[in-house]
Amino acid sequence: MRRYNWMIFIGVNLIMAVLVGYGYSRIAEAVLTSATITASPMATATSKPTPTMTPKTYGTPSVKTKHWVSWAVFDGKVIVGSKNWAQTNYLMSMIKPWIAADYLNHHQRPTSATLSRLASMILDSSNGPASEFFGGQPSWDRLVKTCGLTDLKARDWSWSTTGMSARDAARYGFCIYSGKATTPEWTAWIVDKMRHVRGQGDFGPRALFKDRTEVATKNGWENWQGYWYINCLAVKGDWSIAILQRWPYSGESYEEAIRQAEPVCNSIASQVLRLS
């Protein structure tokens, strides 16, 4: 009888140990989940900001504007940004480096005339080549898979009025710059064009650098159906930053709209990247 009592005692204790262990694991899981949800600034659920990341963000940057604004910065591993970083804005010309990369992936030996048109699409933001070389829904599908996007609202018939979030735009910029989007040869070619953007599209965070060509850029700007959509995208080495803006169109010229948008882009970049 004593033998059976001893066996019962061991069995009960084993069951209690398992239950306690399970309860502890559930509590730990709940604590970790809560920490992820309440983290600020926003970060991916799979990574945490560390002291080694180049863009060191401390709280939310101060922004003086009535425009809708969303931003994100990505260093290849860690991404941080505004609370509305998943909301989308029309891409406009910001997507043109991808159009070039996707086309060149399928046409490894383009003619000199084609290269000239692709170069003008990035350097001068020419719309004709973008419409000519845009690959429709299959191109969007490849972009999402290649660059790890999560929020794209694709229109298979439109390269300009497809929606992209700030966090996806930061990922996209890094994807182009780092060589994930195309071959090393065409990556170097596209990034070189982005470093030498000229004319109306030459605005945004690159103006904060003594040598503007240190920073690759491709901005987007257009008024469409009663709103201005202006996006700043800048990439340098191990960071990519995207600042998206939107506000009601009230008759401003392109130059006036860019003059309104650029200080916001530069202020956020200066604070987030701690450039000032």
C-alpha positions as a Markdown table, in Angstrom:
| # | Residue | x | y | z |
|---|---|---|---|---|
| 1 | Met | 0.0 | 0.0 | 0.0 |
| 2 | Arg | 2.8 | 2.4 | 0.8 |
| 3 | Arg | 4.3 | 1.6 | -2.6 |
| 4 | Tyr | 1.1 | 2.7 | -4.4 |
| 5 | Asn | 0.9 | 5.9 | -2.2 |
| 6 | Trp | 4.4 | 6.8 | -3.2 |
| 7 | Met | 3.6 | 6.4 | -6.9 |
| 8 | Ile | 0.5 | 8.5 | -6.6 |
| 9 | Phe | 2.5 | 11.2 | -4.9 |
| 10 | Ile | 5.1 | 11.3 | -7.7 |
| 11 | Gly | 2.4 | 11.3 | -10.4 |
| 12 | Val | 0.5 | 14.3 | -8.8 |
| 13 | Asn | 3.8 | 16.3 | -8.6 |
| 14 | Leu | 4.6 | 15.6 | -12.2 |
| 15 | Ile | 1.2 | 16.8 | -13.3 |
| 16 | Met | 1.5 | 20.0 | -11.2 |
| 17 | Ala | 5.0 | 20.7 | -12.7 |
| 18 | Val | 3.6 | 20.5 | -16.2 |
| 19 | Leu | 0.7 | 22.7 | -15.4 |
| 20 | Val | 2.9 | 25.4 | -13.8 |
| 21 | Gly | 5.3 | 25.3 | -16.8 |
| 22 | Tyr | 2.5 | 25.7 | -19.3 |
| 23 | Gly | 1.0 | 28.6 | -17.3 |
| 24 | Tyr | 4.4 | 30.3 | -17.2 |
| 25 | Ser | 4.9 | 29.9 | -20.9 |
| 26 | Arg | 1.5 | 31.5 | -21.6 |
| 27 | Ile | 2.2 | 34.4 | -19.3 |
| 28 | Ala | 5.6 | 35.0 | -21.0 |
| 29 | Glu | 3.9 | 34.9 | -24.4 |
| 30 | Ala | 1.3 | 37.5 | -23.3 |
| 31 | Val | 4.0 | 39.8 | -21.9 |
| 32 | Leu | 6.0 | 39.6 | -25.2 |
| 33 | Thr | 2.9 | 40.2 | -27.3 |
| 34 | Ser | 2.0 | 43.3 | -25.2 |
| 35 | Ala | 5.6 | 44.6 | -25.6 |
| 36 | Thr | 5.4 | 44.3 | -29.4 |
| 37 | Ile | 2.0 | 46.0 | -29.6 |
| 38 | Thr | 3.0 | 49.0 | -27.4 |
| 39 | Ala | 6.6 | 49.5 | -28.9 |
| 40 | Ser | 7.3 | 53.1 | -30.0 |
| 41 | Pro | 8.4 | 54.1 | -32.5 |
| 42 | Met | 6.7 | 51.4 | -34.5 |
| 43 | Ala | 8.9 | 48.4 | -35.4 |
| 44 | Thr | 8.5 | 45.1 | -37.2 |
| 45 | Ala | 7.3 | 42.2 | -35.0 |
| 46 | Thr | 10.3 | 40.2 | -36.0 |
| 47 | Ser | 13.0 | 42.7 | -35.1 |
| 48 | Lys | 13.8 | 45.3 | -32.5 |
| 49 | Pro | 15.7 | 48.6 | -33.0 |
| 50 | Thr | 19.3 | 48.3 | -31.8 |
| 51 | Pro | 22.1 | 50.7 | -31.1 |
| 52 | Thr | 23.8 | 49.5 | -34.3 |
| 53 | Met | 21.2 | 50.7 | -36.8 |
| 54 | Thr | 22.2 | 53.8 | -38.7 |
| 55 | Pro | 18.9 | 55.7 | -38.5 |
| 56 | Lys | 18.6 | 56.3 | -34.7 |
| 57 | Thr | 15.0 | 57.5 | -34.0 |
| 58 | Tyr | 14.0 | 59.0 | -30.7 |
| 59 | Gly | 10.2 | 59.4 | -30.5 |
| 60 | Thr | 8.1 | 61.0 | -33.2 |
| 61 | Pro | 9.7 | 63.9 | -35.2 |
| 62 | Ser | 8.1 | 67.2 | -34.8 |
| 63 | Val | 6.2 | 68.1 | -38.0 |
| 64 | Lys | 4.6 | 71.5 | -38.7 |
| 65 | Thr | 2.1 | 70.9 | -41.5 |
| 66 | Lys | -1.6 | 70.4 | -42.0 |
| 67 | His | -0.9 | 67.8 | -44.7 |
| 68 | Trp | -1.5 | 64.1 | -44.2 |
| 69 | Val | 2.0 | 62.8 | -43.6 |
| 70 | Ser | 3.4 | 59.2 | -43.2 |
| 71 | Trp | 7.1 | 58.2 | -43.0 |
| 72 | Ala | 9.4 | 55.2 | -42.5 |
| 73 | Val | 13.1 | 54.4 | -42.5 |
| 74 | Phe | 14.7 | 51.0 | -43.1 |
| 75 | Asp | 18.3 | 49.8 | -42.7 |
| 76 | Gly | 17.9 | 46.4 | -44.3 |
| 77 | Lys | 17.0 | 44.7 | -41.0 |
| 78 | Val | 15.1 | 47.2 | -38.8 |
| 79 | Ile | 12.2 | 49.4 | -39.9 |
| 80 | Val | 10.7 | 52.2 | -37.8 |
| 81 | Gly | 8.2 | 54.9 | -38.7 |
| 82 | Ser | 5.0 | 56.9 | -38.0 |
| 83 | Lys | 1.9 | 55.2 | -36.5 |
| 84 | Asn | 0.2 | 55.5 | -39.9 |
| 85 | Trp | 3.0 | 53.9 | -41.9 |
| 86 | Ala | 0.7 | 51.2 | -43.3 |
| 87 | Gln | -1.6 | 53.7 | -45.0 |
| 88 | Thr | -1.0 | 54.1 | -48.7 |
| 89 | Asn | -0.4 | 57.1 | -51.0 |
| 90 | Tyr | -0.4 | 57.1 | -54.8 |
| 91 | Leu | 3.1 | 56.2 | -56.1 |
| 92 | Met | 3.3 | 58.6 | -59.0 |
| 93 | Ser | 6.9 | 58.8 | -60.3 |
| 94 | Met | 8.5 | 57.1 | -57.2 |
| 95 | Ile | 7.9 | 53.7 | -58.9 |
| 96 | Lys | 10.0 | 54.4 | -62.0 |
| 97 | Pro | 13.3 | 52.7 | -60.8 |
| 98 | Trp | 11.3 | 49.5 | -60.4 |
| 99 | Ile | 9.8 | 49.8 | -63.9 |
| 100 | Ala | 13.4 | 50.0 | -65.2 |
| 101 | Ala | 14.6 | 47.1 | -63.0 |
| 102 | Asp | 11.7 | 44.9 | -63.9 |
| 103 | Tyr | 12.1 | 45.6 | -67.7 |
| 104 | Leu | 15.9 | 45.0 | -67.6 |
| 105 | Asn | 15.4 | 41.7 | -65.8 |
| 106 | His | 13.5 | 40.5 | -68.9 |
| 107 | His | 15.5 | 42.3 | -71.5 |
| 108 | Gln | 19.2 | 41.8 | -70.6 |
| 109 | Arg | 20.5 | 43.4 | -73.9 |
| 110 | Pro | 18.4 | 46.5 | -74.5 |
| 111 | Thr | 19.1 | 48.8 | -77.4 |
| 112 | Ser | 20.9 | 52.1 | -76.8 |
| 113 | Ala | 17.6 | 53.9 | -77.7 |
| 114 | Thr | 15.7 | 51.9 | -75.0 |
| 115 | Leu | 18.4 | 52.6 | -72.4 |
| 116 | Ser | 18.2 | 56.3 | -73.3 |
| 117 | Arg | 14.4 | 56.3 | -72.7 |
| 118 | Leu | 14.8 | 54.4 | -69.4 |
| 119 | Ala | 17.5 | 56.8 | -68.3 |
| 120 | Ser | 15.2 | 59.8 | -69.1 |
| 121 | Met | 12.4 | 58.1 | -67.1 |
| 122 | Ile | 14.5 | 58.2 | -64.0 |
| 123 | Leu | 16.7 | 61.3 | -64.6 |
| 124 | Asp | 13.9 | 63.6 | -65.9 |
| 125 | Ser | 10.9 | 61.7 | -64.7 |
| 126 | Ser | 9.6 | 61.2 | -68.3 |
| 127 | Asn | 6.1 | 59.6 | -68.2 |
| 128 | Gly | 6.1 | 58.2 | -71.7 |
| 129 | Pro | 8.7 | 55.5 | -71.1 |
| 130 | Ala | 7.0 | 54.6 | -67.8 |
| 131 | Ser | 3.8 | 53.8 | -69.6 |
| 132 | Glu | 5.7 | 52.0 | -72.4 |
| 133 | Phe | 7.8 | 49.7 | -70.2 |
| 134 | Phe | 5.4 | 49.1 | -67.3 |
| 135 | Gly | 4.6 | 45.4 | -66.9 |
| 136 | Gly | 1.1 | 45.5 | -65.4 |
| 137 | Gln | -0.1 | 43.1 | -62.7 |
| 138 | Pro | 2.7 | 40.6 | -63.2 |
| 139 | Ser | 5.2 | 43.4 | -62.5 |
| 140 | Trp | 3.4 | 44.3 | -59.2 |
| 141 | Asp | 3.4 | 40.6 | -58.2 |
| 142 | Arg | 7.2 | 40.5 | -58.8 |
| 143 | Leu | 7.7 | 43.7 | -56.8 |
| 144 | Val | 5.8 | 42.4 | -53.8 |
| 145 | Lys | 7.8 | 39.1 | -53.8 |
| 146 | Thr | 11.2 | 40.6 | -54.6 |
| 147 | Cys | 11.1 | 43.5 | -52.1 |
| 148 | Gly | 8.9 | 41.9 | -49.3 |
| 149 | Leu | 6.1 | 44.4 | -49.5 |
| 150 | Thr | 2.9 | 44.0 | -47.4 |
| 151 | Asp | 0.6 | 47.0 | -48.2 |
| 152 | Leu | 0.5 | 47.5 | -51.9 |
| 153 | Lys | -2.9 | 48.4 | -53.5 |
| 154 | Ala | -2.1 | 47.5 | -57.1 |
| 155 | Arg | -3.9 | 48.7 | -60.2 |
| 156 | Asp | -2.8 | 46.5 | -63.1 |
| 157 | Trp | -3.5 | 49.3 | -65.5 |
| 158 | Ser | -1.7 | 52.1 | -63.7 |
| 159 | Trp | 1.9 | 52.6 | -62.5 |
| 160 | Ser | 1.1 | 56.0 | -61.0 |
| 161 | Thr | -2.1 | 55.5 | -59.1 |
| 162 | Thr | -1.2 | 52.3 | -57.4 |
| 163 | Gly | -1.1 | 52.8 | -53.6 |
| 164 | Met | 2.1 | 52.2 | -51.6 |
| 165 | Ser | 2.6 | 52.7 | -47.8 |
| 166 | Ala | 5.6 | 54.5 | -46.3 |
| 167 | Arg | 7.0 | 51.3 | -44.8 |
| 168 | Asp | 6.8 | 49.6 | -48.2 |
| 169 | Ala | 8.3 | 52.6 | -49.9 |
| 170 | Ala | 11.3 | 52.4 | -47.5 |
| 171 | Arg | 11.6 | 48.7 | -48.2 |
| 172 | Tyr | 11.3 | 49.3 | -51.9 |
| 173 | Gly | 14.1 | 52.0 | -51.9 |
| 174 | Phe | 16.4 | 49.7 | -50.1 |
| 175 | Cys | 15.5 | 46.8 | -52.4 |
| 176 | Ile | 16.5 | 48.8 | -55.5 |
| 177 | Tyr | 19.7 | 50.2 | -53.9 |
| 178 | Ser | 20.9 | 46.9 | -52.4 |
| 179 | Gly | 20.7 | 44.9 | -55.6 |
| 180 | Lys | 17.8 | 42.7 | -54.7 |
| 181 | Ala | 15.7 | 44.1 | -57.5 |
| 182 | Thr | 18.0 | 43.3 | -60.5 |
| 183 | Thr | 21.5 | 42.2 | -61.4 |
| 184 | Pro | 24.6 | 44.0 | -60.1 |
| 185 | Glu | 25.2 | 45.6 | -63.6 |
| 186 | Trp | 21.7 | 47.1 | -63.8 |
| 187 | Thr | 21.6 | 47.9 | -60.1 |
| 188 | Ala | 24.7 | 50.1 | -60.6 |
| 189 | Trp | 23.1 | 51.7 | -63.7 |
| 190 | Ile | 19.8 | 52.5 | -62.0 |
| 191 | Val | 21.3 | 53.8 | -58.8 |
| 192 | Asp | 23.6 | 56.0 | -60.8 |
| 193 | Lys | 20.6 | 57.6 | -62.5 |
| 194 | Met | 18.9 | 58.0 | -59.1 |
| 195 | Arg | 22.0 | 59.8 | -57.8 |
| 196 | His | 21.8 | 62.3 | -60.8 |
| 197 | Val | 18.1 | 63.0 | -60.9 |
| 198 | Arg | 17.6 | 66.5 | -62.3 |
| 199 | Gly | 15.1 | 69.2 | -62.9 |
| 200 | Gln | 11.8 | 69.3 | -61.1 |
| 201 | Gly | 12.3 | 66.0 | -59.3 |
| 202 | Asp | 15.5 | 67.0 | -57.7 |
| 203 | Phe | 14.2 | 67.8 | -54.2 |
| 204 | Gly | 13.9 | 66.2 | -50.8 |
| 205 | Pro | 16.4 | 64.9 | -48.2 |
| 206 | Arg | 19.3 | 64.8 | -50.6 |
| 207 | Ala | 19.4 | 68.6 | -50.3 |
| 208 | Leu | 20.6 | 68.1 | -46.7 |
| 209 | Phe | 24.0 | 66.7 | -48.0 |
| 210 | Lys | 26.9 | 68.8 | -49.3 |
| 211 | Asp | 27.2 | 66.5 | -52.2 |
| 212 | Arg | 23.7 | 65.7 | -53.4 |
| 213 | Thr | 24.9 | 62.8 | -55.5 |
| 214 | Glu | 25.7 | 60.9 | -52.3 |
| 215 | Val | 22.0 | 60.2 | -52.1 |
| 216 | Ala | 19.9 | 58.3 | -54.6 |
| 217 | Thr | 16.4 | 59.6 | -55.0 |
| 218 | Lys | 13.2 | 59.2 | -56.9 |
| 219 | Asn | 10.3 | 61.3 | -55.8 |
| 220 | Gly | 6.7 | 61.3 | -56.9 |
| 221 | Trp | 4.5 | 64.3 | -57.4 |
| 222 | Glu | 1.1 | 64.9 | -59.0 |
| 223 | Asn | -2.4 | 66.4 | -58.4 |
| 224 | Trp | -5.0 | 63.8 | -59.1 |
| 225 | Gln | -8.8 | 64.0 | -58.5 |
| 226 | Gly | -8.6 | 66.9 | -56.2 |
| 227 | Tyr | -5.5 | 66.1 | -54.2 |
| 228 | Trp | -1.7 | 66.6 | -54.3 |
| 229 | Tyr | 0.3 | 63.4 | -53.8 |
| 230 | Ile | 4.0 | 64.1 | -53.1 |
| 231 | Asn | 6.4 | 61.4 | -52.0 |
| 232 | Cys | 10.1 | 61.8 | -51.1 |
| 233 | Leu | 12.3 | 58.7 | -51.4 |
| 234 | Ala | 16.0 | 58.9 | -50.5 |
| 235 | Val | 18.6 | 56.1 | -50.1 |
| 236 | Lys | 22.2 | 56.2 | -49.0 |
| 237 | Gly | 24.4 | 53.3 | -48.2 |
| 238 | Asp | 22.6 | 51.5 | -45.3 |
| 239 | Trp | 19.4 | 53.4 | -45.0 |
| 240 | Ser | 16.3 | 54.2 | -47.0 |
| 241 | Ile | 13.8 | 56.8 | -46.0 |
| 242 | Ala | 10.3 | 57.5 | -47.4 |
| 243 | Ile | 8.1 | 60.5 | -46.5 |
| 244 | Leu | 4.6 | 60.5 | -48.1 |
| 245 | Gln | 2.3 | 63.6 | -48.2 |
| 246 | Arg | -1.2 | 64.3 | -49.4 |
| 247 | Trp | -3.5 | 67.4 | -49.2 |
| 248 | Pro | -6.4 | 68.9 | -51.1 |
| 249 | Tyr | -5.4 | 70.6 | -54.4 |
| 250 | Ser | -6.2 | 74.3 | -54.4 |
| 251 | Gly | -4.7 | 75.5 | -57.7 |
| 252 | Glu | -1.0 | 75.4 | -56.8 |
| 253 | Ser | 1.5 | 74.9 | -59.5 |
| 254 | Tyr | 3.9 | 72.0 | -59.4 |
| 255 | Glu | 6.6 | 74.3 | -58.2 |
| 256 | Glu | 4.4 | 75.7 | -55.4 |
| 257 | Ala | 3.4 | 72.3 | -54.3 |
| 258 | Ile | 7.0 | 71.0 | -54.1 |
| 259 | Arg | 7.9 | 74.1 | -52.1 |
| 260 | Gln | 5.3 | 73.2 | -49.6 |
| 261 | Ala | 6.2 | 69.5 | -49.4 |
| 262 | Glu | 10.0 | 69.7 | -49.4 |
| 263 | Pro | 10.5 | 71.3 | -46.0 |
| 264 | Val | 8.4 | 68.6 | -44.4 |
| 265 | Cys | 10.4 | 65.9 | -46.1 |
| 266 | Asn | 13.7 | 67.4 | -45.1 |
| 267 | Ser | 12.6 | 68.2 | -41.5 |
| 268 | Ile | 11.6 | 64.6 | -40.9 |
| 269 | Ala | 14.7 | 63.2 | -42.5 |
| 270 | Ser | 16.9 | 65.5 | -40.5 |
| 271 | Gln | 15.3 | 64.5 | -37.2 |
| 272 | Val | 15.0 | 60.8 | -37.9 |
| 273 | Leu | 18.5 | 60.4 | -39.3 |
| 274 | Arg | 19.9 | 62.9 | -36.8 |
| 275 | Leu | 21.5 | 64.9 | -39.6 |
| 276 | Ser | 21.3 | 68.3 | -38.0 |
